[in-house]
Amino acid sequence: MIGAEVLVPNLVSPVVVSLYEPALIVGLLTGFIGLLGIAFKKGDLTALILTDIVGLAMLIIVAAVATDLAEALILPGLVVELAEILAISEILMSREMRKSGKTVELLPLPLSLDMEILETAPAFLAVILVAYGVFLTGFTGGVVAGVGILFYVLTRAIRGVPSNIFEGVAGASGIAWTLWLVGFLIFFVAPQIWLLGLFMSSLGILIKVASKAGLIGIMGREEFRKEK
Amino acid sequence: MDIATLGGQLFGYIPLGDIVLYFTPFNLFLFGGAVLFTFLIALSNTETQVEARFGTLKDREVKVGKAEFKIRRFLAIICGLATAGAMITGDLFNFTLFVALIGIVNIGLVGAVKMVDVLDSAFQYGIIAMIASLPLFGGAATILAATGTLSLIQLSTSNLITPMTQFASVLLLMGIAGETGIAPFYATKAEMFRTPGSPFLVIIHLSSLLVIIRAIEILLIINKPF
């Protein structure tokens, strides 16, 4: 590493800097092991699973840079990885369906969720979760609030009460997305009012993540309705 | 290498914080070409493959259904826009993300066909594209580690050419070759063209051509061989 001494600020400990090269080598080795596995593969499904190891090695190499920017690069890398493995597994399923002539449902629902807790637990728990999620804000808060919505929908579905309260959640999700984008753009074009941008994007991402988790609940509920 | 030398002249740039878009005749021509082609295929209909049958006077037509046609058109437009984005972007990681998006959309374009052979080759291409994401993103991250920036404007002015950047450039080239399916990996991609629905499938080919041209510009900017 010739350039490292120039670029890395002095306050970073030399131990952290010296970790970069081992991490890079580990990432490349992991990828190589994954490729060896693909070379010795037994079937197409095995190849697909082993390809995921190569994808994880990519994440190791990106994470080895270990700056704020690298952290921002891991998320799109992970998303691309997931999208690719979904697309390829879809191709594999579609090909096997053509070969065998049988069709398979896209979502293997309805689940048989006959847990007692869904019938006896008070729906007030959902209110607590949503309120706590709003208090946390951001990604974590969105996940907590989404769990609350999911819990509410699941309990309603089990008890057989028709609820169409969350039909507008999909619309709110779209509006929150634009709010997040506008807040993000403010950081670039008008850095003076960064506080407004911060609040807009944090509120947007909260509603967005919460509604995503809630929408999973709605899909589950539709499947339950089909069963009955 | 200087951006103005490579692209003709520097018209100007839009600084959006860390992400700086720059405009040269080279970039604008590629961008305009991708957008124009996307516009054309957004308006067009699919072809119908006609095969003569042996022993009779009848023909066999292979048509694309309406639902499949709509999905294909949507994916082709996304692919065209991603190509246009890869042509104009001034950030190395955004370029790799656009290339990865093109790879995913290419798989989706042929994913709904009914021919087992085509699905088989699409699966092989998908595996190669996914393996290629390791050198693609790994190369971009290594360039970030070696030079401290991903902005192409800053990379063109920095004088840090170490073995690390050269190694990263080789990784990047391997990733782009795998993701767009050129020379060593072209066999599966040629098979994918046998599906009906021609104008949408041409975007697979066009996007890989344009991405290769832009990738050469980017590699010259990083390594400055002359």
Interface residues (C-beta under 8 A of the other chain):
Chain A: M1 I2 G3 V6 L7 Y20 L24 G27 L28 G31 L35 I38 D44 A47 L48 T51 V54 G55 A57 M58 I61 V62 A64 V65 T67 L69 A70 L73 P76 G77 V80 E81 A83 E84 I85 A87 I88 E90 I91 L92 S94 R95 R98 K99 F187 F188 V189 P191
Chain B: L16 G17 I19 F93 L97 A100 L101 G103 I104 I107 G108 G111 A112 K114 V116 L119 D120 A122 F123 G126 I127 A129 M130 I131 S133 L134 L136 F137 G138 A140 A141 T142 L144 A145 A146 T147 G148 L150 L160 T162 P163 M164
